Amino acid sequence: MTALRVLAVASEIYPLIKTGGLADVVGALPAALAPEDVLVRTIVPGYPSVMAALSSGETVMSIGDAFGAPARLVVGTVAGMDVIALDAPHLFDRPGNPYSGPDGKDWPDNWRRFAALSRAAADVALGALSGYRPDVVHCHDWQAGLTFAYMHFSAGPRPGAVMTIHNLAFQGQFSPALFHMLGLPDEAFAANGIEYYGAIGYLKAGLYYADRITTVSPGYAAEIRTPEEGMGLDGLLRARSGVMSGILNGIDADAWNPKTDPHLAANYTKKTVADRALNKTALQARLGLDQDPTTPLLGVVTRLTWQKGIDLLLANIPTVIAEGAQLAVLGTGEPGMEDGFRAAMGFHPGRIGAVIGYDEGLAHQVLAGSDAVLVPSRFEPCGLTQLYGLRYGTIPVVARVGGLSDTVVDANPAALGRGVATGVQFAPVTYEMMRVAIERTAALYRQPDVWKKMQANGMVSDVSWSDPARRYAALFRELLPA
């Protein structure tokens, strides 16, 4: 089998730059696809952290005008990944979050920054780099969406085009007054093009011009084709349903391995799961919780936002307390929710512990030290936290949406009777149903044999990239010429 060349286009990639699960997926796919004879190169913006990692990289292309100033493409190998960076200091040499400034507001020139990324990616896709022409271009989310528009309106043959939606809520919509600066022909600004309800739609462009569309779970692929969840794009997605599929994300089974994880107080396996108790003790100490090995400890590692259902969790803190449980929270997000957890720690010392911010090591410790992990998202394209929970023997308690419902087997009577349950689901996503889910979880925790069986089921679940990689590889090969 001939090796297939894929050019991935993304706004972040772990471990170089990360704000969420997108970076984890983009960073994991190159290694996951290698056994399938798929060679991935990834083009990303040249943020300060990216350029620092590529300090010994090679300049392979100069760009005279990258939307306002010269730029260059720099290539190198970082963490085993073949990376191309768009080094455009006027666009990307900025501190902090890649999308917003110190005030938390989006950079006003994000339209220009990610148009430049897409334009450079399209040039590479069409052979601008000597000796390299990909078979398929794989774009991730709105920041890469214009790539396929630039490819479509370029002369000559082009590679296959695959667009992956990680979160339909973020669409990259901009004023139509900017259109003339994108370098696209007038005909591109149309309903059958990049126009979206009178605005420019970067994600809409990617979805319209792609040969194939994927989402990160089958459940999410179905949900976003409905008016309720399609966020204005459901009509287009229904029209393109014949080329659309859902491929579940996996996780890095080496980085997330309780047997070898260096962040843990005690490593363990399915056979030595009793050693998890040492991690619970360590987490309680770290977060100032009462040292009680018998109380159910509920963990949360997430963005503190409405989408993630964190307002429902705050409303259910009395439920947590009434069930004799503890709560360990790690995250950052909406100021009101951050303040809510700070207040809860004051009202319930020893029962509620929260770290406002993000700490990769502590995230591992919360997963290994908690008895259950709460993921009450109102919508969730795939979700990774519940996969980490399964891997670590931490029972996922999830809303029945998107990828959460695809990956967790609810502990209903039928599943418990067959011995296949791995977690707790609830729907609809309301305060009342989350309260019931917490109560169910506490009741299951008090049945040690049932709880241990659920832990064991989760720990043997295949949450790696093996099967998703095979599916991506098959999809890419469908786009090759006969």
CORSUL-V75519 format. One record per residue. N is the residue number from 1. RES is the residue in one small letter. PSI is psi in radians with two decimals (* if undefined). Layout:
N_RES_PSI / N_RES_PSI
This chain:
1_m_2.26 / 2_t_2.37 / 3_a_2.37 / 4_l_2.34 / 5_r_2.17 / 6_v_2.28 / 7_l_1.99 / 8_a_2.49 / 9_v_2.12 / 10_a_2.79 / 11_s_-0.16 / 12_e_2.72 / 13_i_2.17 / 14_y_2.39 / 15_p_0.26 / 16_l_-0.73 / 17_i_2.28 / 18_k_2.31 / 19_t_-0.24 / 20_g_-2.82 / 21_g_-0.44 / 22_l_-0.81 / 23_a_-0.70 / 24_d_-0.75 / 25_v_-0.85 / 26_v_-0.65 / 27_g_-0.48 / 28_a_-0.52 / 29_l_-0.69 / 30_p_-0.82 / 31_a_-0.63 / 32_a_-0.60 / 33_l_-0.30 / 34_a_-0.77 / 35_p_-0.28 / 36_e_0.25 / 37_d_0.68 / 38_v_2.11 / 39_l_2.07 / 40_v_2.27 / 41_r_2.45 / 42_t_2.18 / 43_i_2.23 / 44_v_2.81 / 45_p_2.62 / 46_g_1.10 / 47_y_2.85 / 48_p_-0.75 / 49_s_-0.58 / 50_v_-0.80 / 51_m_-0.55 / 52_a_-0.70 / 53_a_-0.46 / 54_l_0.53 / 55_s_-0.48 / 56_s_0.32 / 57_g_2.98 / 58_e_2.31 / 59_t_2.13 / 60_v_-0.15 / 61_m_2.40 / 62_s_2.48 / 63_i_2.07 / 64_g_-0.69 / 65_d_1.74 / 66_a_1.29 / 67_f_0.93 / 68_g_-0.34 / 69_a_2.85 / 70_p_2.78 / 71_a_3.11 / 72_r_2.79 / 73_l_2.25 / 74_v_2.30 / 75_v_2.67 / 76_g_2.98 / 77_t_2.15 / 78_v_2.21 / 79_a_0.65 / 80_g_0.06 / 81_m_2.47 / 82_d_1.88 / 83_v_2.41 / 84_i_2.18 / 85_a_2.35 / 86_l_1.72 / 87_d_1.64 / 88_a_1.49 / 89_p_-0.58 / 90_h_-0.30 / 91_l_-0.63 / 92_f_-0.17 / 93_d_1.28 / 94_r_2.57 / 95_p_2.80 / 96_g_-2.55 / 97_n_2.41 / 98_p_-0.26 / 99_y_-0.31 / 100_s_2.76 / 101_g_-3.07 / 102_p_-0.42 / 103_d_0.01 / 104_g_-0.09 / 105_k_2.57 / 106_d_2.49 / 107_w_2.28 / 108_p_-0.33 / 109_d_0.45 / 110_n_-0.54 / 111_w_-0.71 / 112_r_-0.72 / 113_r_-0.78 / 114_f_-0.25 / 115_a_-0.68 / 116_a_-0.73 / 117_l_-0.79 / 118_s_-0.71 / 119_r_-0.77 / 120_a_-0.71 / 121_a_-0.72 / 122_a_-0.69 / 123_d_-0.78 / 124_v_-0.71 / 125_a_-0.56 / 126_l_0.22 / 127_g_0.34 / 128_a_-0.46 / 129_l_2.20 / 130_s_2.25 / 131_g_0.08 / 132_y_2.18 / 133_r_2.01 / 134_p_2.73 / 135_d_-0.57 / 136_v_2.50 / 137_v_2.24 / 138_h_1.86 / 139_c_2.48 / 140_h_2.02 / 141_d_3.12 / 142_w_-0.51 / 143_q_-0.40 / 144_a_0.05 / 145_g_-0.58 / 146_l_-0.20 / 147_t_-0.81 / 148_f_-0.48 / 149_a_-0.79 / 150_y_-0.70 / 151_m_-0.74 / 152_h_-0.68 / 153_f_0.31 / 154_s_2.66 / 155_a_2.70 / 156_g_3.03 / 157_p_2.66 / 158_r_2.79 / 159_p_2.96 / 160_g_2.70 / 161_a_2.08 / 162_v_2.20 / 163_m_2.17 / 164_t_2.22 / 165_i_2.03 / 166_h_-0.55 / 167_n_1.90 / 168_l_-0.28 / 169_a_-0.43 / 170_f_1.94 / 171_q_-0.19 / 172_g_1.13 / 173_q_2.32 / 174_f_2.85 / 175_s_2.43 / 176_p_-0.34 / 177_a_-0.31 / 178_l_-0.18 / 179_f_-0.74 / 180_h_-0.24 / 181_m_-0.05 / 182_l_-0.28 / 183_g_0.43 / 184_l_2.67 / 185_p_2.75 / 186_d_-0.61 / 187_e_-0.29 / 188_a_-0.49 / 189_f_1.43 / 190_a_2.86 / 191_a_-0.64 / 192_n_1.07 / 193_g_-2.33 / 194_i_-0.05 / 195_e_2.41 / 196_y_1.76 / 197_y_0.78 / 198_g_-0.18 / 199_a_3.10 / 200_i_2.25 / 201_g_1.87 / 202_y_-0.81 / 203_l_-0.71 / 204_k_-0.73 / 205_a_-0.81 / 206_g_-0.73 / 207_l_-0.61 / 208_y_-0.73 / 209_y_-0.10 / 210_a_2.63 / 211_d_-0.61 / 212_r_2.57 / 213_i_2.32 / 214_t_2.68 / 215_t_3.05 / 216_v_0.29 / 217_s_2.62 / 218_p_-0.67 / 219_g_-0.75 / 220_y_-0.62 / 221_a_-0.64 / 222_a_-0.75 / 223_e_-0.75 / 224_i_-0.03 / 225_r_0.13 / 226_t_2.64 / 227_p_-0.55 / 228_e_-0.60 / 229_e_-0.06 / 230_g_-0.13 / 231_m_0.74 / 232_g_-0.16 / 233_l_0.09 / 234_d_-0.61 / 235_g_-0.82 / 236_l_-0.74 / 237_l_-0.63 / 238_r_-0.70 / 239_a_-0.49 / 240_r_0.29 / 241_s_-0.43 / 242_g_-0.34 / 243_v_0.32 / 244_m_2.46 / 245_s_2.83 / 246_g_2.20 / 247_i_2.00 / 248_l_2.50 / 249_n_2.78 / 250_g_-3.04 / 251_i_2.82 / 252_d_1.81 / 253_a_-0.21 / 254_d_-0.78 / 255_a_-0.58 / 256_w_1.34 / 257_n_1.88 / 258_p_-0.31 / 259_k_-0.54 / 260_t_-0.04 / 261_d_2.04 / 262_p_-0.21 / 263_h_-0.21 / 264_l_2.65 / 265_a_-0.55 / 266_a_2.26 / 267_n_2.74 / 268_y_2.93 / 269_t_-3.10 / 270_k_-0.64 / 271_k_-0.41 / 272_t_0.61 / 273_v_-0.36 / 274_a_-0.43 / 275_d_-0.18 / 276_r_-0.49 / 277_a_-0.56 / 278_l_-0.59 / 279_n_-0.61 / 280_k_-0.79 / 281_t_-0.75 / 282_a_-0.69 / 283_l_-0.71 / 284_q_-0.73 / 285_a_-0.73 / 286_r_-0.65 / 287_l_0.14 / 288_g_0.51 / 289_l_2.72 / 290_d_2.41 / 291_q_1.46 / 292_d_1.86 / 293_p_-0.23 / 294_t_-0.30 / 295_t_2.46 / 296_p_2.23 / 297_l_2.04 / 298_l_2.21 / 299_g_2.66 / 300_v_2.15 / 301_v_1.84 / 302_t_2.96 / 303_r_2.43 / 304_l_1.43 / 305_t_2.91 / 306_w_-0.76 / 307_q_-0.68 / 308_k_0.03 / 309_g_0.38 / 310_i_-0.44 / 311_d_-0.60 / 312_l_-0.63 / 313_l_-0.77 / 314_l_-0.72 / 315_a_-0.42 / 316_n_0.16 / 317_i_-0.67 / 318_p_-0.56 / 319_t_-0.77 / 320_v_-0.81 / 321_i_-0.75 / 322_a_-0.53 / 323_e_0.06 / 324_g_0.41 / 325_a_2.97 / 326_q_2.80 / 327_l_2.22 / 328_a_2.04 / 329_v_2.32 / 330_l_2.10 / 331_g_3.01 / 332_t_2.72 / 333_g_-2.25 / 334_e_2.27 / 335_p_-0.68 / 336_g_-0.64 / 337_m_-0.66 / 338_e_-0.80 / 339_d_-0.59 / 340_g_-0.71 / 341_f_-0.59 / 342_r_-0.74 / 343_a_-0.70 / 344_a_-0.63 / 345_m_-0.67 / 346_g_-0.66 / 347_f_-0.53 / 348_h_1.12 / 349_p_2.41 / 350_g_-0.21 / 351_r_-0.54 / 352_i_2.22 / 353_g_2.31 / 354_a_2.42 / 355_v_2.01 / 356_i_1.94 / 357_g_-2.88 / 358_y_2.39 / 359_d_1.95 / 360_e_-0.75 / 361_g_-0.75 / 362_l_-0.57 / 363_a_-0.75 / 364_h_-0.70 / 365_q_-0.64 / 366_v_-0.73 / 367_l_-0.68 / 368_a_-0.46 / 369_g_-0.33 / 370_s_2.67 / 371_d_-0.62 / 372_a_2.70 / 373_v_2.27 / 374_l_2.25 / 375_v_1.39 / 376_p_0.68 / 377_s_2.47 / 378_r_-0.59 / 379_f_2.57 / 380_e_1.81 / 381_p_-0.85 / 382_c_-1.07 / 383_g_2.35 / 384_l_-0.50 / 385_t_-0.70 / 386_q_-0.51 / 387_l_-0.71 / 388_y_-0.73 / 389_g_-0.81 / 390_l_-0.80 / 391_r_-0.57 / 392_y_0.11 / 393_g_0.46 / 394_t_2.02 / 395_i_2.10 / 396_p_2.32 / 397_v_1.88 / 398_v_2.68 / 399_a_2.57 / 400_r_1.26 / 401_v_2.66 / 402_g_-2.34 / 403_g_-0.31 / 404_l_-0.75 / 405_s_-0.41 / 406_d_-0.36 / 407_t_-0.22 / 408_v_2.25 / 409_v_2.03 / 410_d_2.48 / 411_a_1.00 / 412_n_2.96 / 413_p_-0.66 / 414_a_-0.80 / 415_a_-0.68 / 416_l_-0.67 / 417_g_-0.60 / 418_r_-0.11 / 419_g_0.58 / 420_v_-0.01 / 421_a_2.49 / 422_t_-0.17 / 423_g_-2.85 / 424_v_2.25 / 425_q_2.69 / 426_f_2.59 / 427_a_2.61 / 428_p_3.02 / 429_v_1.47 / 430_t_2.90 / 431_y_-0.79 / 432_e_-0.78 / 433_m_-0.51 / 434_m_-0.67 / 435_r_-0.80 / 436_v_-0.70 / 437_a_-0.71 / 438_i_-0.72 / 439_e_-0.73 / 440_r_-0.74 / 441_t_-0.78 / 442_a_-0.66 / 443_a_-0.70 / 444_l_-0.67 / 445_y_-0.54 / 446_r_0.11 / 447_q_1.47 / 448_p_-0.71 / 449_d_-0.73 / 450_v_-0.77 / 451_w_-0.78 / 452_k_-0.63 / 453_k_-0.73 / 454_m_-0.71 / 455_q_-0.81 / 456_a_-0.73 / 457_n_-0.76 / 458_g_-0.72 / 459_m_-0.32 / 460_v_0.00 / 461_s_2.45 / 462_d_1.75 / 463_v_0.30 / 464_s_-3.10 / 465_w_0.00 / 466_s_-0.96 / 467_d_-0.78 / 468_p_-0.67 / 469_a_-0.71 / 470_r_-0.68 / 471_r_-0.73 / 472_y_-0.77 / 473_a_-0.74 / 474_a_-0.72 / 475_l_-0.77 / 476_f_-0.74 / 477_r_-0.42 / 478_e_-0.41 / 479_l_-0.05 / 480_l_2.58 / 481_p_2.59 / 482_a_*
